[in-house]
């Protein structure tokens, strides 16, 4: 067998090849696995932080809802209201008819409008009450049905003179503003009462509610 020794140039090239092989082996066996593990740990950390943020948001929402419920349950029973699910028109009609009873009255339901997850239904009413006390009782019951609602307008005039235009015996309510003219006209005799109440219903899917309506 012929054997010869490597010259200096060949030894350098061999050494370079060995170093390249060692570097390649280190990258494949050590560097890449560590880099991948670090990337996996970073992804896991980000996921845990996201889960923590979601949990904190849920906890804040829970505490807020709990506080709201505690405030609601602390209210007098006749002031607690709920938003029934859409479509509550039939049940509402039965309830209003029961309140107005044998009085001469008229109810007009407007078309429902949707905003986000809430359905809004305006009801215009007109009725004749035998006395001021009866009218006040009916108005109290109309605005305390247990359903979430808002009285938008109210007009009270003596029933025997509803066309009178001097305003001396009328009471008008518009939104949150009240204008009252002192007079004994509404305190004696039958009254003509009219107004509008807006009722609110929960509509989780407004598009579906529109198609059903």
Helices and strands as residue ranges (DSSP letters): H 8-26, I 27-31, H 32-74, G 77-79, H 89-100, E 104-109, E 113-115, E 118-129, H 132-142, E 149-158, G 159-161, E 171-174, E 177-180, G 185-187, E 191-202, H 206-212
